[in-house]
Amino acid sequence: MNAHARFDNLPRFASPLKAIEGLKPTEPLYLVHPEKFAGVAKQFLDGFDGDVLYAAKANPHPVALKQLWAAGIRHFDTASLGEIQSVKDVLPEAICHFMAPVRLPGQAKAAFEQHGVTDFVVDSESELDKLLAETGKPASLRVFVRLVASLGGALLEMSSKYGCRPEEAAKLLGGVAQAGAQPCLTFHVGSQCLSPFSYAQAIEIAQRTMVLSGIEIVALDIGGGFPTAYAGQEPPPYHWYFDMIKVAVDNLGKPGLKLMCEPGRALVAQGISLVTQVVMRRGDRLYMNDGIYGSFDEQRFLSFDEDYPPSGITLDAKGKAKVLSGEKRPFRAYGPTCDSADVLPRPVILPDSIATGDYVLFDAMGAYTVSSRSAFNGYYPDGWATIGT
């Protein structure tokens, strides 16, 4: 049997409440919303004037990959040979791009020879030399030199580890061109970027780099960072980003320039919600069946303006699910492991009537949840169902 076969025909329910009624889950349950996957993918495919690469690190699960493929996504930003293989196992026709600036020895060679990958990123001479040596066919490569883009406006910066300044990037572009490969530029403004203007600023940095190098680039990859709506955050609509990017790119005066972007969080966050169960309530503490080592790992790093506003759900005497109402209060939410660090970093706001055995529904849980979960202490959330008619 195909390793992913069990995810092909998930149980389907009309709503999260019906899923809870039908399954009465005692382990965490991921709920897939196909219409949300389709809706946001359409916004990017219709609104962005270039290739849309899904950043697979945000959620490489077969369910997410198949939802995006069904929605029309054909290009994938992959950051390791393992990610390439995972994508290809599920979607053999997918077009993968190896967009990590530093690769393990031999990975570029394997990606190039076994999977036909021809797009790679570098931010140093040593990685460029290694890439050229491993592939041996520079003319077939598009090599993207990654720029530093420390511009603010994002909740997680992405330039302290990778990227180079325009002067160094200009030299690298020259090295790419001299080797006979196709020179390109890329950057990443940071994860959950709430400022469309950051992209325009980064494109100006790319323009400065091109002027310094005297090299005509073949493509510009503006990276990821496109946000999603979380509690306490209502980012600008995507068309603001696309319009800002279009104006900035038009100002480059290069009408034939190929464009790419790498949305991850934006494409998957809203498409999956999570049902957890309260294993025990102790005063203002809730002990849940999922936590930091499971679906909530990223919550240690992102900073939100407000506390979590999930829904509390209970089953009545007849087994019918209903949303809890009444006065709300903050709870400290702990995960199921024996580690005291397994606690959500901010209070969870729920009705004071919530009790042991009730459920807590979290929305917008499709990004960096499935991909970062672990099996620490033997807990591994992997229940799935689909919502929709």
N, C-alpha and C positions, 0 to 999 in steps of 0.2 A: 504494500500500500504506500502511496505517496506520503512523504512525511508531513505534508501540509493538507492532506485530504480532509482531516477532521474540521478544518476551518472553512471548507467549501460550502457546507450546508448548515449554517448555524441556526439554532432555534430562533424563530422570529416572533416578535410581539408588537402589539400596536403602540405601546408606550412603556416607559420605565416601570410604572406602577404595575402594569400587566406582567412584565418580566419578573418582578419580585413576587407577585401572586403565583405565577406559574412555576417558578423555579425554587422559591424560598431558599435562596443561596446562603450557605454557611461559610463560603469562601468568597473573596473579592470577585466581582463580576464586571467585565468590560462590556459596555453597550455601544454598538456601532450604529451610526446614523448616516446611511448612504447619501441622503439628500444633502447633508451638510458637506460631505466630501465633494460631491458633484458641484455644489454651488460655489465654493471657494476656488476650486480648480478652474471653473469657467471664468471667474473674475480675472485670474492670472492669464489664462490662455487668450482671452479676448482683449485684455487691457494692456498687457506687456508686449512691446514691439520687439520680440526676439524669442529665443528658446528658453522655456521654463524647465529648469532642472530641479527635481525634488531632492532635497538634502536628506538622504536615507537615514542619517544618524538620528533624526528626530523621532522616527518610528519605523524600524525595518521589518516589522511583523508582516507575515503574508497577507493578513486581512487588510492592513493599511495599503500595502503595495498594490493589491488587486483593486481596491476601491479607487485609487488614483489612476491606475491604468484604465479602468472602466470609464473614468471621467475625462480621459484624453491625454494624460501625462505620459510622455514617451522618453524623456531624458531624465537621468538620475545622477545627482552629485554624490559620488561615493568616495570615502576617505581611507579605504584600506582594501587589500585584496579580499579579505573576508566579506566586506560589505558588497563588493562586486559579485562575488560568488553567491551571496544570499539573494541579491536582486535577480541575478540570472537564473537561479534555481526556480524562482517563482515566475519570472517574466523573461523567458529566453530571448525575446526580441527587443528587450530594453536597451537603450543607448546609454552606456555608463561613461562617466567622466571622472578621472582620478584627480580630485581637487584638493589633496592634502600636500602641503609644501615639503614635508619630510616623510620619506617612505622607508620601510624596512628593506634591507638589501634583497634584491631579486624580485620585489613585488611589482615594480614597473615592468620588468621583463615578462613576468607571468601575465600581467594585465594586458600588455601589448600583444603577446603571442597567442595567448589562450582565449582572450575575450575581445580582441580587436579594439582596445581602448587606445585612443590617439591624443586625448587631451590630458595634460599634466600641468601641475603648478610647481614653481620653484621660488625660493626667496634667497638663495645663496649660490655661489659658484660651485661649491662642492656637490650640491644636489643636482645642479644642471649637468655637471660632468658625469655624475653617476647615472642620471637619466639617459644621456646620450650614449654612454657605454653599454647600458643594459638593453636598449632598444636597437641601436645600430642603424636605424633608418630615420635620420632627422627630418628629411623632407616630408615625411608623412605625419609629423607631430605638430600639434599646436601647443606651444609652451607659454603658459600664463605666468608672468612675473607678478608676485603678490606685493602690494603696497601696504604700508601702515596707514590706517585710517582712524586715528584716535580723535574723534570729533565730539564725543558726548552724545546725548540723546538716546542712548541705549541702556537697558538695565544690566547687560553683561557685555563688557568690552571684549573685543576679539583681535586686538592688535599688539598685546604685550608679549605674546608667544611667537607669532608669525608676522612676516611682512618686513619690508625694507623702505627706506626713505627714497625720494625721487632720484637723488644723485646715484645711489647704489643701484636702484632699479634701472636707471638709464644704462648703466654699464652692463647689467644682466641682459637687457634687451639687445644690446650690441652683440653680446656673446651668443644669444639665441640666433640672431640673424646671421652671424658669421659662421655658425655651425650648419646653416642651411635649413633650420627649422622655422616654423611660422611664429613670429613674435606676437604676443598678446599680453594684456594687462588684466589684473583682477584686484579686488579688495573686499573687506568685510567690515561694515560699519558697526557691527555689534548686534547681539541677540536682543529681540524685543525692542527694536528701535522705534521710538515714538515720534521721531522728527523726520519728515520727508526731506527736509533741507540737508540732512546729513549726506544723502546720496548725491545731491548736487555738489556739495563741498568735496566729496571724494572723487567725483568725476573731474573737478578742477585740478585735483592732485594728479590724476591720471594725465590730464592735458599738459601739466607742467613737466611731467616725466617724459612725455612724447617729444616735447620741444627740446628738452635737454639731450635726449638720445638721438634725435634726428631720424628715428626709425618709424616707419609706417606700420602700425599694428594691424593685425588681421581681425582681431575680435576683442571685445571688452566684456568681462564678466563682472557684474556689479554685486555679486555675492548674495548673501541672505540677509537676515535681520528683520524681515517684514513681520510686524507684530500680529497678535490676535487679541481679542477682547477677553480680559480676565476681570475678576471682581475688583472694583476700584479703579479700573483702567478702561477707558474708551478711546482707543487709538484713532487717528484720522482714517478716513476711508481709503481703500487701496488706490482709487483713481487719483487721489492727491499725490501719492507716491509715483504712480506711472506718469502723470503729467509733469511733475517736477523732473523726473529722470529724462523724459523726452526732450524737454526744453534744454536741459544741461547737455545732453548728447548732441542735439542739433547745433548747439554753440561750438561744438568741436569742429564743425565744418567737414565731416567725413561721412557723406551720405551712404557709402557702401559698407560701413562698419557693422560687423555682426555683433549682436548683443545677446547676453545670457544673464539669467538671474538664478538664485539658488534658494527659493523659499523652503523652509522645513516646517517650523512651528505653524506658520500661517496656513499650510495646506492640511494639517492633520489635527490641530488642537481641538477644534470644535466638533470634529467627527466622532469622538469617543467620549463617553462619560463613564463614571465608575460608581458601582454600588459596593459599599462596605457595610459590615454589620458591627453593632456594638456588642462585644463579647461580655463586657461588664461595665456598669456605671458605678463609680465611687465618688459621691459628692459632686464636685465640679470637674471630675476626671472621667474621660471616656476611654476605654481600652478597646481598640478596633482590631479587625482582622487584617488590616493593611497599614503600612506606615512608611517610615523613611527608607528602610531597606527594600521596600517594594515599590509602589507606584508614586511615592511622594519624595523621592530623592532630590529632585530639582528644587523643591521648596526651600532647601537650605541655602540656596544661592540667589534666587530671585527675590527682589524687594517689592512688595505690593503696598499700596496705600491703605488698604482696608483689610480687616480680618476675613477669614473664609465665610462665605454665606451659603453653605450647602443646604439641601432639603433633608429634613428628618421625616422618615416614613415608618409607619407601623402597620402590622396586620391585625385586624380586628378578630373577634371571636369566630367569625365565619370565614376567615382567611382572606378577606378583602383588604388590599393595600390602600392606605390613605395617608395624605400628607399631614404631618403634625402641625398644629397651630398653637396659638397662645403666646404668652410672654417669652421672649428669648433672652438668653444669657450666654456668656462666653464659657467654653469648656476647654480644658487642656486635653488634647487628643494624643493618645499613645498607640504605637503599633504593637504587633503581637510578639516581637522578639524579646529576649531577656536583657537586651541592651538598654540602659537608661537614656542613651542618646536617641533612641527610637521614639521621638516625640515631634509632632509638627511644631514648627518654630513660632507660629502665631495661633491665637485662640480660634476655635471653631464656634461660630454663633448658631445656636440651635434652640428650639423651644425647650423650656425647663422640664417639660413632661417626657422627654426622651428617656428610654429605659433600656435595660439589658434585653437584647434580642431584636431591638429596632434597627432600622437601616439608615444609612447616611448616603445621600446621592450627591456626588461631585460632578459638575459639568466641566467642559473644556479640559479633558484629561488625556487628549490624544498625543501630546508632544512630550518627549523626554520622560515618559512614565514606563511604558513597555520596554523601551530601549535601555533604561538604566536599572531596572529591577534586578534583584539578586535572589539567590536561594538561601540567604543567611538564616541560620537556625532551622532550616528545613521548610521555610515559608516561601512560596512562589506563586503569586497571583497569575492565573491563566484561564479563568473562566470567561466565556464569550457568548454573546447573543446579539441579534440584530433587531433594531427598532424600525418599524415601518410596516406599511400594508403590502 
